[in-house]
């Protein structure tokens, strides 16, 4: 008994391509401005913007691959490619955050002269460019963790641009050039925080962990409450991607039932699993008597 989900990708390749080109221009401008002005905060923003470009390219490639039809070799289809893209995107963000933190601390302890006026001008250009990109991707951010991870790249870079502008203004007013490094530290912490959630979710899916918020104990309790059900065991619960949840399990009947009664148990259990727990792909084996391959507690969170 299985349900099937299909991808209805709303984001258009042309929109992503435009955002890629636009962000490449912003990255080049910020990198040049950072080198000329001596602002490490601006250079860190350029580096972060470059990871935006990488993330959008990766997201675009994942969308194209996911659209392929499943076949005899890839019987599950290609939906998990978006999880891989999200994992790689957030991994890049976390690495960038660690680098920016290290350099920001170094720059705070050993500040160097900064041309605040140029720093502010370039950062403002980057800010408006990122805002424009956010408007394009923002309406698609709920379509899956892949697009959401790319959107979070852009959102983080927008906020880091705000931090750079603010830092430039403070340097210009108060002349405290250590602010440049402090802003870079703040940007690194924000990047890490906003990437950690999606990284953890993607990692759990790739490890075939049970989805967060679904209790195997509750599932067993609900199914074992059905008439003619003695026990539920060999429970394998995992997530294929950020949309589809799979479950397979053995259900032991309390007596020697007919094939029609067995089918009734499957239908009743499937209704509970789909409606209450949002499980879309369900495989249940009805049996009577001891399970020949039963081991341990009979509960697993992922397929064998």
C-alpha beads as a LAMMPS data file, in Angstrom:
LAMMPS data file: protein, C-alpha beads

304 atoms
303 bonds

1 atom types
1 bond types

-500.0 500.0 xlo xhi
-500.0 500.0 ylo yhi
-500.0 500.0 zlo zhi

Masses

1 110.0

Atoms # bond

1 1 1 0.000 0.000 0.000
2 1 1 1.767 3.082 -1.162
3 1 1 1.054 6.685 -2.011
4 1 1 3.117 8.644 -4.475
5 1 1 4.392 12.212 -4.465
6 1 1 5.369 14.108 -7.587
7 1 1 7.557 17.149 -7.964
8 1 1 5.859 20.321 -9.132
9 1 1 8.923 22.556 -9.304
10 1 1 7.755 26.150 -9.582
11 1 1 11.125 27.854 -9.816
12 1 1 12.189 28.501 -13.400
13 1 1 15.721 27.831 -14.636
14 1 1 15.839 31.292 -16.232
15 1 1 15.228 32.945 -12.865
16 1 1 18.060 31.005 -11.249
17 1 1 20.393 31.747 -14.169
18 1 1 19.666 35.466 -13.830
19 1 1 20.369 35.363 -10.082
20 1 1 23.662 33.503 -10.739
21 1 1 24.915 36.120 -13.220
22 1 1 23.715 38.994 -11.052
23 1 1 25.504 37.655 -7.977
24 1 1 28.716 37.053 -9.914
25 1 1 28.741 40.761 -10.785
26 1 1 28.096 41.698 -7.142
27 1 1 30.864 39.363 -5.954
28 1 1 33.404 40.870 -8.357
29 1 1 32.445 44.413 -7.331
30 1 1 32.678 43.664 -3.602
31 1 1 35.996 41.807 -3.947
32 1 1 37.526 44.697 -5.901
33 1 1 36.075 47.219 -3.457
34 1 1 37.370 45.259 -0.462
35 1 1 40.900 45.101 -1.886
36 1 1 40.935 48.806 -2.758
37 1 1 39.352 50.025 0.481
38 1 1 41.225 47.581 2.729
39 1 1 37.980 46.372 4.308
40 1 1 38.047 42.750 5.428
41 1 1 34.332 42.890 6.235
42 1 1 33.686 43.785 2.587
43 1 1 36.000 40.996 1.400
44 1 1 34.216 38.553 3.715
45 1 1 30.910 39.676 2.247
46 1 1 32.322 39.051 -1.255
47 1 1 33.410 35.556 -0.208
48 1 1 29.977 34.871 1.202
49 1 1 28.429 36.171 -2.014
50 1 1 30.605 33.784 -4.002
51 1 1 29.219 30.900 -1.936
52 1 1 25.773 32.227 -2.941
53 1 1 26.702 31.745 -6.594
54 1 1 27.960 28.232 -5.873
55 1 1 24.795 27.363 -3.948
56 1 1 22.476 28.615 -6.697
57 1 1 24.415 26.743 -9.397
58 1 1 24.180 23.602 -7.276
59 1 1 20.468 24.150 -6.650
60 1 1 19.830 24.658 -10.354
61 1 1 21.696 21.444 -11.228
62 1 1 19.769 19.533 -8.535
63 1 1 16.424 20.755 -9.901
64 1 1 17.363 19.602 -13.407
65 1 1 18.478 16.178 -12.151
66 1 1 15.431 15.736 -9.917
67 1 1 13.126 16.217 -12.905
68 1 1 14.389 12.992 -14.484
69 1 1 12.003 10.046 -14.458
70 1 1 12.783 7.086 -12.222
71 1 1 13.994 3.980 -14.008
72 1 1 15.077 0.389 -13.390
73 1 1 18.449 1.556 -12.095
74 1 1 17.117 4.435 -9.947
75 1 1 13.804 3.032 -8.736
76 1 1 13.333 5.811 -6.159
77 1 1 13.932 8.507 -8.764
78 1 1 16.328 11.405 -8.237
79 1 1 14.566 13.349 -5.483
80 1 1 17.381 12.912 -2.963
81 1 1 19.742 14.975 -5.154
82 1 1 18.174 18.112 -3.651
83 1 1 19.028 16.876 -0.149
84 1 1 22.622 16.349 -1.276
85 1 1 22.667 19.869 -2.757
86 1 1 21.328 21.346 0.492
87 1 1 23.935 19.392 2.488
88 1 1 26.757 20.653 0.260
89 1 1 25.425 24.226 0.319
90 1 1 25.222 24.403 4.092
91 1 1 28.594 22.647 4.451
92 1 1 30.133 25.399 2.319
93 1 1 28.431 28.030 4.485
94 1 1 29.754 26.504 7.704
95 1 1 33.319 26.296 6.327
96 1 1 33.093 29.917 5.151
97 1 1 31.806 30.956 8.584
98 1 1 34.777 29.292 10.314
99 1 1 37.213 31.055 7.969
100 1 1 35.539 34.432 8.481
101 1 1 35.539 33.962 12.265
102 1 1 39.266 33.245 12.315
103 1 1 40.136 36.179 10.064
104 1 1 37.692 38.488 11.841
105 1 1 39.355 37.789 15.186
106 1 1 42.788 38.363 13.659
107 1 1 41.625 41.617 12.067
108 1 1 40.076 42.797 15.345
109 1 1 43.312 42.200 17.239
110 1 1 45.451 43.734 14.493
111 1 1 43.252 46.315 12.712
112 1 1 44.381 47.803 9.410
113 1 1 43.382 51.124 7.787
114 1 1 40.021 51.109 5.991
115 1 1 38.618 53.521 3.382
116 1 1 35.182 53.720 4.954
117 1 1 33.548 55.783 2.196
118 1 1 34.356 53.278 -0.557
119 1 1 33.503 50.415 1.785
120 1 1 30.016 51.853 2.349
121 1 1 29.388 52.568 -1.355
122 1 1 30.295 49.058 -2.517
123 1 1 28.388 47.430 0.343
124 1 1 25.260 49.418 -0.551
125 1 1 25.495 48.163 -4.156
126 1 1 25.797 44.602 -2.851
127 1 1 22.897 45.133 -0.463
128 1 1 20.472 46.250 -3.179
129 1 1 21.670 43.477 -5.465
130 1 1 21.007 40.871 -2.790
131 1 1 17.597 42.335 -2.013
132 1 1 16.685 42.015 -5.683
133 1 1 17.834 38.376 -5.731
134 1 1 15.810 37.658 -2.591
135 1 1 12.678 38.967 -4.293
136 1 1 13.226 36.484 -7.109
137 1 1 13.899 33.427 -4.939
138 1 1 11.828 34.373 -1.890
139 1 1 8.480 33.212 -3.290
140 1 1 9.980 29.784 -4.011
141 1 1 11.766 29.317 -0.671
142 1 1 9.130 26.867 0.601
143 1 1 9.476 24.502 -2.355
144 1 1 12.105 22.370 -0.615
145 1 1 15.312 22.455 1.402
146 1 1 17.360 22.804 -1.791
147 1 1 15.866 26.178 -2.786
148 1 1 15.577 27.116 0.891
149 1 1 19.311 26.598 1.393
150 1 1 20.078 28.818 -1.634
151 1 1 17.612 31.422 -0.358
152 1 1 19.257 31.377 3.088
153 1 1 22.610 31.996 1.399
154 1 1 21.158 35.152 -0.142
155 1 1 19.369 36.199 3.042
156 1 1 22.558 35.801 5.074
157 1 1 24.509 37.805 2.524
158 1 1 21.899 40.555 2.559
159 1 1 22.153 40.859 6.325
160 1 1 25.948 40.740 6.162
161 1 1 25.825 43.607 3.640
162 1 1 23.758 45.543 6.164
163 1 1 26.445 44.799 8.773
164 1 1 29.190 46.018 6.426
165 1 1 27.320 49.259 5.705
166 1 1 26.736 49.806 9.417
167 1 1 30.392 49.047 10.162
168 1 1 31.525 51.507 7.499
169 1 1 29.311 54.236 8.950
170 1 1 30.647 53.607 12.473
171 1 1 34.258 53.660 11.226
172 1 1 33.629 56.918 9.380
173 1 1 31.978 58.554 12.397
174 1 1 34.121 57.221 15.252
175 1 1 37.304 56.161 13.434
176 1 1 37.469 52.801 15.233
177 1 1 38.829 50.537 12.492
178 1 1 38.606 47.418 14.708
179 1 1 34.855 47.536 13.996
180 1 1 35.618 46.064 10.564
181 1 1 36.890 42.816 12.117
182 1 1 34.129 42.770 14.717
183 1 1 31.498 42.987 11.954
184 1 1 33.201 40.069 10.158
185 1 1 32.936 38.028 13.383
186 1 1 29.244 38.869 13.683
187 1 1 28.650 37.857 10.057
188 1 1 30.386 34.503 10.647
189 1 1 28.191 33.689 13.657
190 1 1 25.019 34.519 11.744
191 1 1 26.090 32.368 8.776
192 1 1 26.748 29.408 11.075
193 1 1 23.440 29.716 12.904
194 1 1 21.322 29.991 9.759
195 1 1 23.127 27.077 8.058
196 1 1 23.137 24.654 11.003
197 1 1 19.407 23.828 10.900
198 1 1 19.284 22.803 7.240
199 1 1 22.645 21.008 7.547
200 1 1 21.288 18.906 10.420
201 1 1 18.047 18.137 8.549
202 1 1 19.886 17.141 5.347
203 1 1 22.390 15.046 7.325
204 1 1 19.590 13.150 9.102
205 1 1 17.861 12.382 5.791
206 1 1 21.091 11.162 4.197
207 1 1 21.698 8.976 7.265
208 1 1 18.136 7.622 6.870
209 1 1 17.197 8.645 10.402
210 1 1 13.582 8.654 11.501
211 1 1 11.935 12.013 10.693
212 1 1 11.880 14.550 13.502
213 1 1 8.458 14.753 15.149
214 1 1 7.330 11.197 14.370
215 1 1 7.452 8.722 17.269
216 1 1 7.848 5.037 16.415
217 1 1 6.404 4.217 19.847
218 1 1 3.249 6.194 18.999
219 1 1 2.961 4.471 15.619
220 1 1 3.240 1.041 17.239
221 1 1 0.674 1.967 19.874
222 1 1 -1.858 3.179 17.265
223 1 1 -1.460 0.135 15.009
224 1 1 -1.521 -2.383 17.846
225 1 1 -4.836 -0.847 18.983
226 1 1 -6.481 -2.072 15.748
227 1 1 -8.730 -5.169 15.917
228 1 1 -6.987 -8.501 15.254
229 1 1 -3.510 -6.922 15.596
230 1 1 -1.281 -8.566 18.202
231 1 1 2.002 -6.751 17.603
232 1 1 3.890 -4.482 15.210
233 1 1 7.634 -5.035 14.760
234 1 1 10.484 -4.698 12.264
235 1 1 9.536 -1.038 11.902
236 1 1 11.726 0.825 9.416
237 1 1 10.990 4.544 9.179
238 1 1 12.985 6.954 7.045
239 1 1 12.768 10.010 4.835
240 1 1 13.689 9.846 1.143
241 1 1 13.829 13.632 0.750
242 1 1 12.210 16.621 2.437
243 1 1 8.786 15.627 1.058
244 1 1 8.428 11.831 1.138
245 1 1 8.417 9.613 4.223
246 1 1 8.653 5.827 3.938
247 1 1 7.660 3.090 6.367
248 1 1 7.866 -0.680 6.220
249 1 1 6.911 -3.031 9.043
250 1 1 5.631 -6.463 10.018
251 1 1 2.230 -6.780 11.704
252 1 1 1.467 -9.971 13.615
253 1 1 -2.195 -10.903 13.688
254 1 1 -3.640 -12.370 16.907
255 1 1 -5.223 -15.303 15.063
256 1 1 -5.106 -17.147 11.740
257 1 1 -7.031 -14.617 9.628
258 1 1 -8.228 -14.720 6.040
259 1 1 -6.635 -12.851 3.155
260 1 1 -9.606 -10.463 3.143
261 1 1 -9.139 -9.705 6.844
262 1 1 -5.422 -9.225 6.283
263 1 1 -6.174 -6.672 3.581
264 1 1 -8.531 -4.889 5.968
265 1 1 -5.766 -4.525 8.550
266 1 1 -3.433 -3.078 5.904
267 1 1 -6.044 -0.544 4.826
268 1 1 -6.840 0.537 8.397
269 1 1 -3.165 0.821 9.317
270 1 1 -2.344 2.664 6.100
271 1 1 -5.071 5.211 6.767
272 1 1 -3.627 5.971 10.219
273 1 1 -0.071 6.193 8.946
274 1 1 -0.971 8.475 6.061
275 1 1 -3.486 10.783 7.736
276 1 1 -1.949 11.087 11.220
277 1 1 1.772 10.823 10.463
278 1 1 2.014 12.028 6.855
279 1 1 3.717 8.833 5.669
280 1 1 3.271 8.567 1.913
281 1 1 4.924 5.245 1.042
282 1 1 3.845 2.286 3.195
283 1 1 4.738 -1.395 3.000
284 1 1 3.172 -3.731 5.563
285 1 1 3.654 -7.486 5.893
286 1 1 0.871 -9.281 7.753
287 1 1 1.903 -12.531 9.474
288 1 1 0.669 -15.016 12.026
289 1 1 2.942 -16.627 14.569
290 1 1 6.602 -15.938 15.375
291 1 1 8.483 -13.889 12.771
292 1 1 11.348 -16.057 11.397
293 1 1 13.789 -13.156 11.002
294 1 1 12.829 -11.094 14.022
295 1 1 15.729 -9.678 16.052
296 1 1 16.257 -7.357 19.030
297 1 1 13.446 -4.962 19.838
298 1 1 12.017 -5.246 16.345
299 1 1 12.304 -1.511 15.754
300 1 1 14.532 0.189 13.215
301 1 1 14.555 3.762 11.967
302 1 1 15.754 3.033 8.469
303 1 1 15.563 0.303 5.842
304 1 1 17.824 -2.732 6.067

Bonds

1 1 1 2
2 1 2 3
3 1 3 4
4 1 4 5
5 1 5 6
6 1 6 7
7 1 7 8
8 1 8 9
9 1 9 10
10 1 10 11
11 1 11 12
12 1 12 13
13 1 13 14
14 1 14 15
15 1 15 16
16 1 16 17
17 1 17 18
18 1 18 19
19 1 19 20
20 1 20 21
21 1 21 22
22 1 22 23
23 1 23 24
24 1 24 25
25 1 25 26
26 1 26 27
27 1 27 28
28 1 28 29
29 1 29 30
30 1 30 31
31 1 31 32
32 1 32 33
33 1 33 34
34 1 34 35
35 1 35 36
36 1 36 37
37 1 37 38
38 1 38 39
39 1 39 40
40 1 40 41
41 1 41 42
42 1 42 43
43 1 43 44
44 1 44 45
45 1 45 46
46 1 46 47
47 1 47 48
48 1 48 49
49 1 49 50
50 1 50 51
51 1 51 52
52 1 52 53
53 1 53 54
54 1 54 55
55 1 55 56
56 1 56 57
57 1 57 58
58 1 58 59
59 1 59 60
60 1 60 61
61 1 61 62
62 1 62 63
63 1 63 64
64 1 64 65
65 1 65 66
66 1 66 67
67 1 67 68
68 1 68 69
69 1 69 70
70 1 70 71
71 1 71 72
72 1 72 73
73 1 73 74
74 1 74 75
75 1 75 76
76 1 76 77
77 1 77 78
78 1 78 79
79 1 79 80
80 1 80 81
81 1 81 82
82 1 82 83
83 1 83 84
84 1 84 85
85 1 85 86
86 1 86 87
87 1 87 88
88 1 88 89
89 1 89 90
90 1 90 91
91 1 91 92
92 1 92 93
93 1 93 94
94 1 94 95
95 1 95 96
96 1 96 97
97 1 97 98
98 1 98 99
99 1 99 100
100 1 100 101
101 1 101 102
102 1 102 103
103 1 103 104
104 1 104 105
105 1 105 106
106 1 106 107
107 1 107 108
108 1 108 109
109 1 109 110
110 1 110 111
111 1 111 112
112 1 112 113
113 1 113 114
114 1 114 115
115 1 115 116
116 1 116 117
117 1 117 118
118 1 118 119
119 1 119 120
120 1 120 121
121 1 121 122
122 1 122 123
123 1 123 124
124 1 124 125
125 1 125 126
126 1 126 127
127 1 127 128
128 1 128 129
129 1 129 130
130 1 130 131
131 1 131 132
132 1 132 133
133 1 133 134
134 1 134 135
135 1 135 136
136 1 136 137
137 1 137 138
138 1 138 139
139 1 139 140
140 1 140 141
141 1 141 142
142 1 142 143
143 1 143 144
144 1 144 145
145 1 145 146
146 1 146 147
147 1 147 148
148 1 148 149
149 1 149 150
150 1 150 151
151 1 151 152
152 1 152 153
153 1 153 154
154 1 154 155
155 1 155 156
156 1 156 157
157 1 157 158
158 1 158 159
159 1 159 160
160 1 160 161
161 1 161 162
162 1 162 163
163 1 163 164
164 1 164 165
165 1 165 166
166 1 166 167
167 1 167 168
168 1 168 169
169 1 169 170
170 1 170 171
171 1 171 172
172 1 172 173
173 1 173 174
174 1 174 175
175 1 175 176
176 1 176 177
177 1 177 178
178 1 178 179
179 1 179 180
180 1 180 181
181 1 181 182
182 1 182 183
183 1 183 184
184 1 184 185
185 1 185 186
186 1 186 187
187 1 187 188
188 1 188 189
189 1 189 190
190 1 190 191
191 1 191 192
192 1 192 193
193 1 193 194
194 1 194 195
195 1 195 196
196 1 196 197
197 1 197 198
198 1 198 199
199 1 199 200
200 1 200 201
201 1 201 202
202 1 202 203
203 1 203 204
204 1 204 205
205 1 205 206
206 1 206 207
207 1 207 208
208 1 208 209
209 1 209 210
210 1 210 211
211 1 211 212
212 1 212 213
213 1 213 214
214 1 214 215
215 1 215 216
216 1 216 217
217 1 217 218
218 1 218 219
219 1 219 220
220 1 220 221
221 1 221 222
222 1 222 223
223 1 223 224
224 1 224 225
225 1 225 226
226 1 226 227
227 1 227 228
228 1 228 229
229 1 229 230
230 1 230 231
231 1 231 232
232 1 232 233
233 1 233 234
234 1 234 235
235 1 235 236
236 1 236 237
237 1 237 238
238 1 238 239
239 1 239 240
240 1 240 241
241 1 241 242
242 1 242 243
243 1 243 244
244 1 244 245
245 1 245 246
246 1 246 247
247 1 247 248
248 1 248 249
249 1 249 250
250 1 250 251
251 1 251 252
252 1 252 253
253 1 253 254
254 1 254 255
255 1 255 256
256 1 256 257
257 1 257 258
258 1 258 259
259 1 259 260
260 1 260 261
261 1 261 262
262 1 262 263
263 1 263 264
264 1 264 265
265 1 265 266
266 1 266 267
267 1 267 268
268 1 268 269
269 1 269 270
270 1 270 271
271 1 271 272
272 1 272 273
273 1 273 274
274 1 274 275
275 1 275 276
276 1 276 277
277 1 277 278
278 1 278 279
279 1 279 280
280 1 280 281
281 1 281 282
282 1 282 283
283 1 283 284
284 1 284 285
285 1 285 286
286 1 286 287
287 1 287 288
288 1 288 289
289 1 289 290
290 1 290 291
291 1 291 292
292 1 292 293
293 1 293 294
294 1 294 295
295 1 295 296
296 1 296 297
297 1 297 298
298 1 298 299
299 1 299 300
300 1 300 301
301 1 301 302
302 1 302 303
303 1 303 304
